[in-house]
Amino acid sequence: MIGIALTHFGHAPLQRRYWENAACEFGDNEVSSRLPEGATVFYFNVKDEDGNLVSTEFVEVKTK
């Protein structure tokens, strides 16, 4: 069971990026989050009730 999930997102090029957190929603075996406007990259951190932490790889947001 999932205890905590955070979406971390950034707005700047990698060398100057700072990370912010956004709330996540839990579904059947999935976690989702709405990214704020201007986010350029994101990843998820998911921690279970025992404190085990898993992070996804960075995902770049494609712009039109």
PQR file of N, CA, C, O and H, with PARSE charges and radii, in Angstrom:
ATOM      1  N   MET A   1       0.843  -1.181   0.000 -0.4000 1.5000
ATOM      2  CA  MET A   1       0.000   0.000   0.000 -0.0000 2.0000
ATOM      3  C   MET A   1       0.889   1.245   0.000  0.5500 1.7000
ATOM      4  O   MET A   1       1.939   1.267   0.642 -0.5500 1.4000
ATOM      5  N   ILE A   2       0.467   2.258  -0.709 -0.4000 1.5000
ATOM      6  CA  ILE A   2       1.227   3.496  -0.826 -0.0000 2.0000
ATOM      7  C   ILE A   2       0.958   4.381   0.373  0.5500 1.7000
ATOM      8  O   ILE A   2      -0.188   4.552   0.790 -0.5500 1.4000
ATOM      9  H   ILE A   2      -0.386   2.240  -1.230  0.4000 1.0000
ATOM     10  N   GLY A   3       2.027   4.943   0.926 -0.4000 1.5000
ATOM     11  CA  GLY A   3       1.881   5.865   2.028 -0.0000 2.0000
ATOM     12  C   GLY A   3       1.913   7.307   1.562  0.5500 1.7000
ATOM     13  O   GLY A   3       1.050   8.102   1.936 -0.5500 1.4000
ATOM     14  H   GLY A   3       2.957   4.804   0.587  0.4000 1.0000
ATOM     15  N   ILE A   4       2.903   7.651   0.746 -0.4000 1.5000
ATOM     16  CA  ILE A   4       3.098   9.026   0.288 -0.0000 2.0000
ATOM     17  C   ILE A   4       3.519   8.992  -1.173  0.5500 1.7000
ATOM     18  O   ILE A   4       4.287   8.121  -1.582 -0.5500 1.4000
ATOM     19  H   ILE A   4       3.604   7.006   0.443  0.4000 1.0000
ATOM     20  N   ALA A   5       3.019   9.937  -1.959 -0.4000 1.5000
ATOM     21  CA  ALA A   5       3.489  10.102  -3.337 -0.0000 2.0000
ATOM     22  C   ALA A   5       3.616  11.587  -3.607  0.5500 1.7000
ATOM     23  O   ALA A   5       2.720  12.362  -3.271 -0.5500 1.4000
ATOM     24  H   ALA A   5       2.395  10.644  -1.627  0.4000 1.0000
ATOM     25  N   LEU A   6       4.718  11.985  -4.209 -0.4000 1.5000
ATOM     26  CA  LEU A   6       4.952  13.378  -4.576 -0.0000 2.0000
ATOM     27  C   LEU A   6       5.340  13.451  -6.031  0.5500 1.7000
ATOM     28  O   LEU A   6       6.051  12.583  -6.538 -0.5500 1.4000
ATOM     29  H   LEU A   6       5.445  11.355  -4.481  0.4000 1.0000
ATOM     30  N   THR A   7       4.876  14.481  -6.703 -0.4000 1.5000
ATOM     31  CA  THR A   7       5.364  14.808  -8.033 -0.0000 2.0000
ATOM     32  C   THR A   7       6.350  15.948  -7.852  0.5500 1.7000
ATOM     33  O   THR A   7       6.016  16.957  -7.231 -0.5500 1.4000
ATOM     34  H   THR A   7       4.299  15.186  -6.291  0.4000 1.0000
ATOM     35  N   HIS A   8       7.534  15.810  -8.372 -0.4000 1.5000
ATOM     36  CA  HIS A   8       8.518  16.879  -8.332 -0.0000 2.0000
ATOM     37  C   HIS A   8       8.604  17.446  -9.735  0.5500 1.7000
ATOM     38  O   HIS A   8       8.715  16.698 -10.706 -0.5500 1.4000
ATOM     39  H   HIS A   8       7.805  14.990  -8.876  0.4000 1.0000
ATOM     40  N   PHE A   9       8.554  18.759  -9.847 -0.4000 1.5000
ATOM     41  CA  PHE A   9       8.601  19.351 -11.181 -0.0000 2.0000
ATOM     42  C   PHE A   9       9.501  20.572 -11.174  0.5500 1.7000
ATOM     43  O   PHE A   9       9.704  21.209 -10.140 -0.5500 1.4000
ATOM     44  H   PHE A   9       8.464  19.368  -9.058  0.4000 1.0000
ATOM     45  N   GLY A  10      10.037  20.889 -12.341 -0.4000 1.5000
ATOM     46  CA  GLY A  10      10.939  22.022 -12.486 -0.0000 2.0000
ATOM     47  C   GLY A  10      10.588  22.861 -13.692  0.5500 1.7000
ATOM     48  O   GLY A  10       9.861  22.425 -14.585 -0.5500 1.4000
ATOM     49  H   GLY A  10       9.873  20.372 -13.182  0.4000 1.0000
ATOM     50  N   HIS A  11      11.124  24.088 -13.704 -0.4000 1.5000
ATOM     51  CA  HIS A  11      10.800  25.039 -14.764 -0.0000 2.0000
ATOM     52  C   HIS A  11      12.019  25.530 -15.549  0.5500 1.7000
ATOM     53  O   HIS A  11      11.852  26.150 -16.600 -0.5500 1.4000
ATOM     54  H   HIS A  11      11.714  24.442 -12.979  0.4000 1.0000
ATOM     55  N   ALA A  12      13.198  25.280 -15.085 -0.4000 1.5000
ATOM     56  CA  ALA A  12      14.394  25.886 -15.684 -0.0000 2.0000
ATOM     57  C   ALA A  12      15.266  24.803 -16.330  0.5500 1.7000
ATOM     58  O   ALA A  12      15.034  23.610 -16.135 -0.5500 1.4000
ATOM     59  H   ALA A  12      13.333  24.777 -14.231  0.4000 1.0000
ATOM     60  N   PRO A  13      16.277  25.236 -17.102 -0.5600 1.5000
ATOM     61  CA  PRO A  13      17.237  24.267 -17.625  0.2800 2.0000
ATOM     62  C   PRO A  13      17.878  23.486 -16.469  0.5500 1.7000
ATOM     63  O   PRO A  13      17.938  23.980 -15.343 -0.5500 1.4000
ATOM     64  N   LEU A  14      18.345  22.296 -16.745 -0.4000 1.5000
ATOM     65  CA  LEU A  14      18.836  21.388 -15.717 -0.0000 2.0000
ATOM     66  C   LEU A  14      19.849  22.036 -14.774  0.5500 1.7000
ATOM     67  O   LEU A  14      19.785  21.814 -13.565 -0.5500 1.4000
ATOM     68  H   LEU A  14      18.297  21.895 -17.660  0.4000 1.0000
ATOM     69  N   GLN A  15      20.768  22.821 -15.294 -0.4000 1.5000
ATOM     70  CA  GLN A  15      21.815  23.403 -14.462 -0.0000 2.0000
ATOM     71  C   GLN A  15      21.268  24.392 -13.432  0.5500 1.7000
ATOM     72  O   GLN A  15      21.896  24.602 -12.394 -0.5500 1.4000
ATOM     73  H   GLN A  15      20.820  23.001 -16.277  0.4000 1.0000
ATOM     74  N   ARG A  16      20.103  25.008 -13.700 -0.4000 1.5000
ATOM     75  CA  ARG A  16      19.547  26.017 -12.792 -0.0000 2.0000
ATOM     76  C   ARG A  16      18.201  25.598 -12.219  0.5500 1.7000
ATOM     77  O   ARG A  16      17.497  26.413 -11.622 -0.5500 1.4000
ATOM     78  H   ARG A  16      19.593  24.837 -14.543  0.4000 1.0000
ATOM     79  N   ARG A  17      17.844  24.349 -12.397 -0.4000 1.5000
ATOM     80  CA  ARG A  17      16.516  23.895 -12.003 -0.0000 2.0000
ATOM     81  C   ARG A  17      16.386  23.802 -10.491  0.5500 1.7000
ATOM     82  O   ARG A  17      17.305  23.355  -9.805 -0.5500 1.4000
ATOM     83  H   ARG A  17      18.416  23.687 -12.882  0.4000 1.0000
ATOM     84  N   TYR A  18      15.263  24.217  -9.991 -0.4000 1.5000
ATOM     85  CA  TYR A  18      14.867  23.955  -8.615 -0.0000 2.0000
ATOM     86  C   TYR A  18      13.604  23.111  -8.689  0.5500 1.7000
ATOM     87  O   TYR A  18      12.831  23.229  -9.639 -0.5500 1.4000
ATOM     88  H   TYR A  18      14.517  24.580 -10.548  0.4000 1.0000
ATOM     89  N   TRP A  19      13.396  22.274  -7.705 -0.4000 1.5000
ATOM     90  CA  TRP A  19      12.278  21.340  -7.742 -0.0000 2.0000
ATOM     91  C   TRP A  19      11.194  21.776  -6.781  0.5500 1.7000
ATOM     92  O   TRP A  19      11.476  22.231  -5.673 -0.5500 1.4000
ATOM     93  H   TRP A  19      14.024  22.179  -6.933  0.4000 1.0000
ATOM     94  N   GLU A  20       9.959  21.635  -7.213 -0.4000 1.5000
ATOM     95  CA  GLU A  20       8.792  21.911  -6.384 -0.0000 2.0000
ATOM     96  C   GLU A  20       7.967  20.639  -6.292  0.5500 1.7000
ATOM     97  O   GLU A  20       8.137  19.721  -7.094 -0.5500 1.4000
ATOM     98  H   GLU A  20       9.731  21.265  -8.113  0.4000 1.0000
ATOM     99  N   ASN A  21       7.079  20.590  -5.320 -0.4000 1.5000
ATOM    100  CA  ASN A  21       6.218  19.423  -5.125 -0.0000 2.0000
ATOM    101  C   ASN A  21       4.790  19.735  -5.521  0.5500 1.7000
ATOM    102  O   ASN A  21       4.343  20.879  -5.433 -0.5500 1.4000
ATOM    103  H   ASN A  21       6.941  21.336  -4.669  0.4000 1.0000
ATOM    104  N   ALA A  22       4.083  18.715  -5.954 -0.4000 1.5000
ATOM    105  CA  ALA A  22       2.654  18.821  -6.249 -0.0000 2.0000
ATOM    106  C   ALA A  22       1.965  17.598  -5.663  0.5500 1.7000
ATOM    107  O   ALA A  22       2.557  16.523  -5.570 -0.5500 1.4000
ATOM    108  H   ALA A  22       4.446  17.786  -6.025  0.4000 1.0000
ATOM    109  N   ALA A  23       0.727  17.770  -5.275 -0.4000 1.5000
ATOM    110  CA  ALA A  23      -0.047  16.660  -4.710 -0.0000 2.0000
ATOM    111  C   ALA A  23      -0.352  15.611  -5.772  0.5500 1.7000
ATOM    112  O   ALA A  23      -0.436  15.920  -6.961 -0.5500 1.4000
ATOM    113  H   ALA A  23       0.246  18.643  -5.351  0.4000 1.0000
ATOM    114  N   CYS A  24      -0.516  14.378  -5.334 -0.4000 1.5000
ATOM    115  CA  CYS A  24      -0.842  13.268  -6.222 -0.0000 2.0000
ATOM    116  C   CYS A  24      -2.194  12.677  -5.863  0.5500 1.7000
ATOM    117  O   CYS A  24      -2.689  12.824  -4.746 -0.5500 1.4000
ATOM    118  H   CYS A  24      -0.448  14.126  -4.368  0.4000 1.0000
ATOM    119  N   GLU A  25      -2.768  12.010  -6.841 -0.4000 1.5000
ATOM    120  CA  GLU A  25      -4.008  11.272  -6.639 -0.0000 2.0000
ATOM    121  C   GLU A  25      -3.699   9.792  -6.805  0.5500 1.7000
ATOM    122  O   GLU A  25      -2.874   9.406  -7.634 -0.5500 1.4000
ATOM    123  H   GLU A  25      -2.365  11.891  -7.748  0.4000 1.0000
ATOM    124  N   PHE A  26      -4.367   8.973  -6.011 -0.4000 1.5000
ATOM    125  CA  PHE A  26      -4.150   7.533  -6.040 -0.0000 2.0000
ATOM    126  C   PHE A  26      -5.309   6.846  -6.744  0.5500 1.7000
ATOM    127  O   PHE A  26      -6.471   7.171  -6.503 -0.5500 1.4000
ATOM    128  H   PHE A  26      -5.037   9.286  -5.337  0.4000 1.0000
ATOM    129  N   GLY A  27      -4.987   5.893  -7.617 -0.4000 1.5000
ATOM    130  CA  GLY A  27      -5.994   5.080  -8.290 -0.0000 2.0000
ATOM    131  C   GLY A  27      -5.662   3.618  -8.080  0.5500 1.7000
ATOM    132  O   GLY A  27      -4.840   3.283  -7.227 -0.5500 1.4000
ATOM    133  H   GLY A  27      -4.042   5.630  -7.812  0.4000 1.0000
ATOM    134  N   ASP A  28      -6.288   2.753  -8.843 -0.4000 1.5000
ATOM    135  CA  ASP A  28      -5.980   1.327  -8.771 -0.0000 2.0000
ATOM    136  C   ASP A  28      -4.600   1.081  -9.344  0.5500 1.7000
ATOM    137  O   ASP A  28      -4.423   1.057 -10.562 -0.5500 1.4000
ATOM    138  H   ASP A  28      -6.956   3.026  -9.536  0.4000 1.0000
ATOM    139  N   ASN A  29      -3.634   0.900  -8.483 -0.4000 1.5000
ATOM    140  CA  ASN A  29      -2.249   0.625  -8.869 -0.0000 2.0000
ATOM    141  C   ASN A  29      -1.625   1.718  -9.726  0.5500 1.7000
ATOM    142  O   ASN A  29      -0.751   1.435 -10.546 -0.5500 1.4000
ATOM    143  H   ASN A  29      -3.778   0.919  -7.494  0.4000 1.0000
ATOM    144  N   GLU A  30      -2.064   2.968  -9.547 -0.4000 1.5000
ATOM    145  CA  GLU A  30      -1.441   4.070 -10.278 -0.0000 2.0000
ATOM    146  C   GLU A  30      -1.493   5.343  -9.447  0.5500 1.7000
ATOM    147  O   GLU A  30      -2.317   5.505  -8.548 -0.5500 1.4000
ATOM    148  H   GLU A  30      -2.774   3.198  -8.881  0.4000 1.0000
ATOM    149  N   VAL A  31      -0.588   6.224  -9.786 -0.4000 1.5000
ATOM    150  CA  VAL A  31      -0.511   7.539  -9.151 -0.0000 2.0000
ATOM    151  C   VAL A  31      -0.518   8.562 -10.272  0.5500 1.7000
ATOM    152  O   VAL A  31       0.153   8.372 -11.286 -0.5500 1.4000
ATOM    153  H   VAL A  31       0.082   6.092 -10.517  0.4000 1.0000
ATOM    154  N   SER A  32      -1.270   9.649 -10.106 -0.4000 1.5000
ATOM    155  CA  SER A  32      -1.300  10.695 -11.130 -0.0000 2.0000
ATOM    156  C   SER A  32      -1.238  12.056 -10.465  0.5500 1.7000
ATOM    157  O   SER A  32      -1.487  12.195  -9.268 -0.5500 1.4000
ATOM    158  H   SER A  32      -1.815   9.804  -9.282  0.4000 1.0000
ATOM    159  N   SER A  33      -0.902  13.056 -11.263 -0.4000 1.5000
ATOM    160  CA  SER A  33      -0.804  14.414 -10.753 -0.0000 2.0000
ATOM    161  C   SER A  33      -0.988  15.397 -11.894  0.5500 1.7000
ATOM    162  O   SER A  33      -0.622  15.114 -13.034 -0.5500 1.4000
ATOM    163  H   SER A  33      -0.700  12.943 -12.236  0.4000 1.0000
ATOM    164  N   ARG A  34      -1.555  16.546 -11.583 -0.4000 1.5000
ATOM    165  CA  ARG A  34      -1.633  17.636 -12.568 -0.0000 2.0000
ATOM    166  C   ARG A  34      -0.388  18.493 -12.413  0.5500 1.7000
ATOM    167  O   ARG A  34      -0.031  18.910 -11.312 -0.5500 1.4000
ATOM    168  H   ARG A  34      -1.853  16.776 -10.657  0.4000 1.0000
ATOM    169  N   LEU A  35       0.264  18.747 -13.540 -0.4000 1.5000
ATOM    170  CA  LEU A  35       1.452  19.600 -13.508 -0.0000 2.0000
ATOM    171  C   LEU A  35       1.039  21.053 -13.683  0.5500 1.7000
ATOM    172  O   LEU A  35       0.122  21.355 -14.447 -0.5500 1.4000
ATOM    173  H   LEU A  35      -0.026  18.408 -14.435  0.4000 1.0000
ATOM    174  N   PRO A  36       1.706  21.939 -12.987 -0.5600 1.5000
ATOM    175  CA  PRO A  36       1.389  23.357 -13.169  0.2800 2.0000
ATOM    176  C   PRO A  36       1.874  23.853 -14.533  0.5500 1.7000
ATOM    177  O   PRO A  36       2.791  23.284 -15.126 -0.5500 1.4000
ATOM    178  N   GLU A  37       1.260  24.893 -15.001 -0.4000 1.5000
ATOM    179  CA  GLU A  37       1.666  25.487 -16.277 -0.0000 2.0000
ATOM    180  C   GLU A  37       3.131  25.886 -16.211  0.5500 1.7000
ATOM    181  O   GLU A  37       3.588  26.450 -15.217 -0.5500 1.4000
ATOM    182  H   GLU A  37       0.516  25.356 -14.519  0.4000 1.0000
ATOM    183  N   GLY A  38       3.851  25.593 -17.260 -0.4000 1.5000
ATOM    184  CA  GLY A  38       5.260  25.964 -17.344 -0.0000 2.0000
ATOM    185  C   GLY A  38       6.230  24.887 -16.869  0.5500 1.7000
ATOM    186  O   GLY A  38       7.441  25.038 -17.028 -0.5500 1.4000
ATOM    187  H   GLY A  38       3.480  25.134 -18.068  0.4000 1.0000
ATOM    188  N   ALA A  39       5.724  23.814 -16.296 -0.4000 1.5000
ATOM    189  CA  ALA A  39       6.621  22.732 -15.866 -0.0000 2.0000
ATOM    190  C   ALA A  39       7.278  22.119 -17.098  0.5500 1.7000
ATOM    191  O   ALA A  39       6.612  21.892 -18.108 -0.5500 1.4000
ATOM    192  H   ALA A  39       4.740  23.690 -16.168  0.4000 1.0000
ATOM    193  N   THR A  40       8.573  21.853 -17.022 -0.4000 1.5000
ATOM    194  CA  THR A  40       9.310  21.320 -18.164 -0.0000 2.0000
ATOM    195  C   THR A  40       9.764  19.881 -17.973  0.5500 1.7000
ATOM    196  O   THR A  40      10.095  19.201 -18.944 -0.5500 1.4000
ATOM    197  H   THR A  40       9.114  22.038 -16.201  0.4000 1.0000
ATOM    198  N   VAL A  41       9.782  19.412 -16.738 -0.4000 1.5000
ATOM    199  CA  VAL A  41      10.208  18.049 -16.442 -0.0000 2.0000
ATOM    200  C   VAL A  41       9.563  17.642 -15.120  0.5500 1.7000
ATOM    201  O   VAL A  41       9.271  18.482 -14.269 -0.5500 1.4000
ATOM    202  H   VAL A  41       9.512  19.964 -15.948  0.4000 1.0000
ATOM    203  N   PHE A  42       9.344  16.322 -14.963 -0.4000 1.5000
ATOM    204  CA  PHE A  42       8.786  15.852 -13.697 -0.0000 2.0000
ATOM    205  C   PHE A  42       9.226  14.427 -13.421  0.5500 1.7000
ATOM    206  O   PHE A  42       9.687  13.720 -14.317 -0.5500 1.4000
ATOM    207  H   PHE A  42       9.581  15.639 -15.655  0.4000 1.0000
ATOM    208  N   TYR A  43       9.078  14.015 -12.175 -0.4000 1.5000
ATOM    209  CA  TYR A  43       9.236  12.626 -11.781 -0.0000 2.0000
ATOM    210  C   TYR A  43       8.399  12.393 -10.535  0.5500 1.7000
ATOM    211  O   TYR A  43       7.998  13.344  -9.863 -0.5500 1.4000
ATOM    212  H   TYR A  43       8.704  14.590 -11.447  0.4000 1.0000
ATOM    213  N   PHE A  44       8.137  11.143 -10.230 -0.4000 1.5000
ATOM    214  CA  PHE A  44       7.354  10.767  -9.056 -0.0000 2.0000
ATOM    215  C   PHE A  44       8.257  10.109  -8.021  0.5500 1.7000
ATOM    216  O   PHE A  44       9.160   9.349  -8.370 -0.5500 1.4000
ATOM    217  H   PHE A  44       8.463  10.371 -10.776  0.4000 1.0000
ATOM    218  N   ASN A  45       8.017  10.397  -6.769 -0.4000 1.5000
ATOM    219  CA  ASN A  45       8.559   9.663  -5.633 -0.0000 2.0000
ATOM    220  C   ASN A  45       7.380   9.009  -4.938  0.5500 1.7000
ATOM    221  O   ASN A  45       6.387   9.670  -4.634 -0.5500 1.4000
ATOM    222  H   ASN A  45       7.284  11.015  -6.485  0.4000 1.0000
ATOM    223  N   VAL A  46       7.485   7.721  -4.689 -0.4000 1.5000
ATOM    224  CA  VAL A  46       6.417   6.998  -3.993 -0.0000 2.0000
ATOM    225  C   VAL A  46       7.046   6.259  -2.817  0.5500 1.7000
ATOM    226  O   VAL A  46       8.015   5.515  -2.975 -0.5500 1.4000
ATOM    227  H   VAL A  46       8.292   7.184  -4.936  0.4000 1.0000
ATOM    228  N   LYS A  47       6.475   6.480  -1.638 -0.4000 1.5000
ATOM    229  CA  LYS A  47       6.976   5.842  -0.427 -0.0000 2.0000
ATOM    230  C   LYS A  47       5.862   5.009   0.198  0.5500 1.7000
ATOM    231  O   LYS A  47       4.726   5.468   0.316 -0.5500 1.4000
ATOM    232  H   LYS A  47       5.689   7.084  -1.509  0.4000 1.0000
ATOM    233  N   ASP A  48       6.192   3.787   0.596 -0.4000 1.5000
ATOM    234  CA  ASP A  48       5.174   2.952   1.225 -0.0000 2.0000
ATOM    235  C   ASP A  48       5.176   3.146   2.740  0.5500 1.7000
ATOM    236  O   ASP A  48       5.971   3.914   3.282 -0.5500 1.4000
ATOM    237  H   ASP A  48       7.115   3.414   0.500  0.4000 1.0000
ATOM    238  N   GLU A  49       4.281   2.444   3.400 -0.4000 1.5000
ATOM    239  CA  GLU A  49       4.126   2.609   4.844 -0.0000 2.0000
ATOM    240  C   GLU A  49       5.353   2.169   5.629  0.5500 1.7000
ATOM    241  O   GLU A  49       5.525   2.578   6.778 -0.5500 1.4000
ATOM    242  H   GLU A  49       3.635   1.821   2.959  0.4000 1.0000
ATOM    243  N   ASP A  50       6.217   1.338   5.030 -0.4000 1.5000
ATOM    244  CA  ASP A  50       7.440   0.890   5.695 -0.0000 2.0000
ATOM    245  C   ASP A  50       8.622   1.814   5.429  0.5500 1.7000
ATOM    246  O   ASP A  50       9.721   1.570   5.928 -0.5500 1.4000
ATOM    247  H   ASP A  50       6.078   1.006   4.097  0.4000 1.0000
ATOM    248  N   GLY A  51       8.408   2.872   4.648 -0.4000 1.5000
ATOM    249  CA  GLY A  51       9.471   3.826   4.363 -0.0000 2.0000
ATOM    250  C   GLY A  51      10.276   3.519   3.118  0.5500 1.7000
ATOM    251  O   GLY A  51      11.236   4.234   2.832 -0.5500 1.4000
ATOM    252  H   GLY A  51       7.515   3.069   4.243  0.4000 1.0000
ATOM    253  N   ASN A  52       9.927   2.482   2.363 -0.4000 1.5000
ATOM    254  CA  ASN A  52      10.623   2.172   1.111 -0.0000 2.0000
ATOM    255  C   ASN A  52      10.267   3.222   0.067  0.5500 1.7000
ATOM    256  O   ASN A  52       9.095   3.552  -0.116 -0.5500 1.4000
ATOM    257  H   ASN A  52       9.147   1.901   2.595  0.4000 1.0000
ATOM    258  N   LEU A  53      11.272   3.740  -0.611 -0.4000 1.5000
ATOM    259  CA  LEU A  53      11.088   4.824  -1.576 -0.0000 2.0000
ATOM    260  C   LEU A  53      11.462   4.371  -2.980  0.5500 1.7000
ATOM    261  O   LEU A  53      12.501   3.743  -3.185 -0.5500 1.4000
ATOM    262  H   LEU A  53      12.224   3.471  -0.462  0.4000 1.0000
ATOM    263  N   VAL A  54      10.607   4.694  -3.943 -0.4000 1.5000
ATOM    264  CA  VAL A  54      10.865   4.417  -5.357 -0.0000 2.0000
ATOM    265  C   VAL A  54      10.661   5.715  -6.118  0.5500 1.7000
ATOM    266  O   VAL A  54       9.699   6.440  -5.866 -0.5500 1.4000
ATOM    267  H   VAL A  54       9.763   5.204  -3.777  0.4000 1.0000
ATOM    268  N   SER A  55      11.560   6.011  -7.046 -0.4000 1.5000
ATOM    269  CA  SER A  55      11.450   7.203  -7.896 -0.0000 2.0000
ATOM    270  C   SER A  55      11.407   6.779  -9.350  0.5500 1.7000
ATOM    271  O   SER A  55      12.074   5.826  -9.752 -0.5500 1.4000
ATOM    272  H   SER A  55      12.342   5.421  -7.251  0.4000 1.0000
ATOM    273  N   THR A  56      10.610   7.502 -10.143 -0.4000 1.5000
ATOM    274  CA  THR A  56      10.605   7.252 -11.584 -0.0000 2.0000
ATOM    275  C   THR A  56      11.770   7.991 -12.222  0.5500 1.7000
ATOM    276  O   THR A  56      12.434   8.800 -11.573 -0.5500 1.4000
ATOM    277  H   THR A  56      10.068   8.276  -9.816  0.4000 1.0000
ATOM    278  N   GLU A  57      12.011   7.714 -13.471 -0.4000 1.5000
ATOM    279  CA  GLU A  57      12.973   8.497 -14.238 -0.0000 2.0000
ATOM    280  C   GLU A  57      12.365   9.862 -14.532  0.5500 1.7000
ATOM    281  O   GLU A  57      11.148  10.027 -14.454 -0.5500 1.4000
ATOM    282  H   GLU A  57      11.473   7.057 -13.998  0.4000 1.0000
ATOM    283  N   PHE A  58      13.198  10.838 -14.868 -0.4000 1.5000
ATOM    284  CA  PHE A  58      12.717  12.145 -15.273 -0.0000 2.0000
ATOM    285  C   PHE A  58      11.932  12.025 -16.574  0.5500 1.7000
ATOM    286  O   PHE A  58      12.310  11.258 -17.459 -0.5500 1.4000
ATOM    287  H   PHE A  58      14.187  10.704 -14.931  0.4000 1.0000
ATOM    288  N   VAL A  59      10.861  12.768 -16.693 -0.4000 1.5000
ATOM    289  CA  VAL A  59      10.072  12.816 -17.917 -0.0000 2.0000
ATOM    290  C   VAL A  59      10.017  14.260 -18.363  0.5500 1.7000
ATOM    291  O   VAL A  59       9.583  15.130 -17.608 -0.5500 1.4000
ATOM    292  H   VAL A  59      10.554  13.391 -15.974  0.4000 1.0000
ATOM    293  N   GLU A  60      10.453  14.523 -19.584 -0.4000 1.5000
ATOM    294  CA  GLU A  60      10.383  15.891 -20.122 -0.0000 2.0000
ATOM    295  C   GLU A  60       9.000  16.145 -20.697  0.5500 1.7000
ATOM    296  O   GLU A  60       8.440  15.305 -21.403 -0.5500 1.4000
ATOM    297  H   GLU A  60      10.805  13.817 -20.197  0.4000 1.0000
ATOM    298  N   VAL A  61       8.459  17.313 -20.386 -0.4000 1.5000
ATOM    299  CA  VAL A  61       7.154  17.701 -20.881 -0.0000 2.0000
ATOM    300  C   VAL A  61       7.326  18.247 -22.281  0.5500 1.7000
ATOM    301  O   VAL A  61       8.116  19.167 -22.493 -0.5500 1.4000
ATOM    302  H   VAL A  61       8.914  17.995 -19.813  0.4000 1.0000
ATOM    303  N   LYS A  62       6.600  17.696 -23.240 -0.4000 1.5000
ATOM    304  CA  LYS A  62       6.682  18.162 -24.624 -0.0000 2.0000
ATOM    305  C   LYS A  62       5.818  19.397 -24.772  0.5500 1.7000
ATOM    306  O   LYS A  62       4.671  19.425 -24.328 -0.5500 1.4000
ATOM    307  H   LYS A  62       5.958  16.948 -23.067  0.4000 1.0000
ATOM    308  N   THR A  63       6.374  20.411 -25.396 -0.4000 1.5000
ATOM    309  CA  THR A  63       5.625  21.647 -25.652 -0.0000 2.0000
ATOM    310  C   THR A  63       5.270  21.716 -27.111  0.5500 1.7000
ATOM    311  O   THR A  63       5.951  21.145 -27.962 -0.5500 1.4000
ATOM    312  H   THR A  63       7.306  20.388 -25.757  0.4000 1.0000
ATOM    313  N   LYS A  64       4.195  22.421 -27.392 -0.4000 1.5000
ATOM    314  CA  LYS A  64       3.726  22.554 -28.779 -0.0000 2.0000
ATOM    315  C   LYS A  64       4.445  23.662 -29.489  0.5500 1.7000
ATOM    316  O   LYS A  64       4.179  23.918 -30.664 -0.5500 1.4000
ATOM    317  H   LYS A  64       3.641  22.885 -26.700  0.4000 1.0000
TER
END
